[in-house]
Amino acid sequence: MRAKVSLLAGAVLLLTSCGGTVGGSGSDDGGGGGGGSTEPIKIGVITSLTGAYVQLGEDQKNGAELAVEMLGGKAGDRPIELIVRDDQLKPDVALREAQSLVQEEQVDFLTGCVSAATTLAMNQIASQAGVPYLGTCQTEQLNRPPNFSAESTYHLAPTPSQTTNGAAPFICSELGTSVFLLLPDYAYGHEQEAGYTTAIAEQSGCRVAGKAFFPLGTTDFNPFIPTIEGSGADALVFGGVGRDQVSFLRQAAQFGLTDRIPTFLTLEDLSFDQELGHDLIAGTWAMSAFYWNVDDDGVQKYVTAYREAYGTPPGGYGVYTYNAINVIAQQVAKGNSSPEDFRTAVEGLEVTLGQGDMAIRECDHQALMPIYILKGLSADEAQSRGDDPEFGLREVVQTVPGTEEYAPTCDEVKAEFQRVG
């Protein structure tokens, strides 16, 4: 990673607990003004810089820093003060860091997360303090009762139901009609189970052949392989992330499992693919809300800047914090820095940023954006396509539109809130 050492005059970027200072490049994407104030706007970023998902957390840190640099260190006339903390992938640490940022640092906005468990802890503190929180990890619970606060909760990553609803038709029509689910045993995995169980059953002639859960940080997946093969499944969904995904695919390849049973990964990230390489991901399938070679102006603006700054294309999680910082900066520049004004401006907002077109709907502050189904390429396939020889590890084979067809509708959301009261 290339260190950033320039400081734009008047911009203060504090990176607490993880070190480093970054500077600006003079972009005016945030607009002008800032409602007449020149006081710094404080944004707290909490993500996992240690633990099983460290690749995703580092990407989020990079995405947030890059957004500030591209904004010239300012939201309108207001300097951006960015404070980054490590939640260690632990909800209690996330809670403590959120309390510190709100009470001691008095941040104006909070964002970040790679875990469904940590995001709820951050949102709890933000809701109590009335500080807008822009969640950046996949969860069904953040903007649902009892966690959702209409005054302060926003979700810029897809819900698991958006991804499972988008993936199920492809899995059942292209990979197999008898599907085994191997999922992580924590909130995100159980949300996947609920989503896949419903979505797969809705596909004609398709069924869940079996399911199993593994602890976060599992290094030995060998005991699961006989269970998968004994289930009679002709397709496998693996829902783990980070080190879990790398460990599983390495062991599955040793047993020839991925050669015998088409394997679909619920969450792809370039950092995982790079570690695995062409040989292990070739012929696998995956889903992501972002991929670096998507032909979109907003995506490619972000990718180009990221590659220049860090020497590699971005993964799929840094774009969430990149988008969050840009949304905040744009509204602060327009004078919408109070929680009330921010809410009014963002509800129903349509914007084009690092993922391309994105809409934040009014009913639950859920962002809707395209989701991509990806095929893993062999080295020969990547070379014959003329792809980047180092990073051309997958190709987009299908784009799932960011519409309510694949997400709970606003009518369903409203009915749920009415049931809860």
Secondary structure as GFF3:
##gff-version 3
##sequence-region A 1 421
A	DSSP	beta_strand	41	47	.	.	.	ID=ss1
A	DSSP	alpha_helix	54	70	.	.	.	ID=ss2
A	DSSP	beta_strand	74	75	.	.	.	ID=ss3
A	DSSP	beta_strand	78	86	.	.	.	ID=ss4
A	DSSP	alpha_helix	91	99	.	.	.	ID=ss5
A	DSSP	pi_helix	100	104	.	.	.	ID=ss6
A	DSSP	beta_strand	109	111	.	.	.	ID=ss7
A	DSSP	alpha_helix	116	129	.	.	.	ID=ss8
A	DSSP	beta_strand	133	135	.	.	.	ID=ss9
A	DSSP	beta_strand	153	155	.	.	.	ID=ss10
A	DSSP	alpha_helix	160	170	.	.	.	ID=ss11
A	DSSP	pi_helix	171	175	.	.	.	ID=ss12
A	DSSP	beta_strand	178	184	.	.	.	ID=ss13
A	DSSP	alpha_helix	187	201	.	.	.	ID=ss14
A	DSSP	beta_strand	207	214	.	.	.	ID=ss15
A	DSSP	alpha_helix	224	230	.	.	.	ID=ss16
A	DSSP	beta_strand	235	238	.	.	.	ID=ss17
A	DSSP	alpha_helix	243	254	.	.	.	ID=ss18
A	DSSP	alpha_helix	257	260	.	.	.	ID=ss19
A	DSSP	beta_strand	263	265	.	.	.	ID=ss20
A	DSSP	alpha_helix	270	276	.	.	.	ID=ss21
A	DSSP	alpha_helix	278	281	.	.	.	ID=ss22
A	DSSP	beta_strand	285	288	.	.	.	ID=ss23
A	DSSP	alpha_helix	297	310	.	.	.	ID=ss24
A	DSSP	alpha_helix	318	333	.	.	.	ID=ss25
A	DSSP	alpha_helix	339	346	.	.	.	ID=ss26
A	DSSP	beta_strand	350	353	.	.	.	ID=ss27
A	DSSP	beta_strand	356	360	.	.	.	ID=ss28
A	DSSP	beta_strand	367	368	.	.	.	ID=ss29
A	DSSP	beta_strand	371	376	.	.	.	ID=ss30
A	DSSP	alpha_helix	379	384	.	.	.	ID=ss31
A	DSSP	beta_strand	394	400	.	.	.	ID=ss32
A	DSSP	three_ten_helix	404	406	.	.	.	ID=ss33
A	DSSP	alpha_helix	410	420	.	.	.	ID=ss34
###
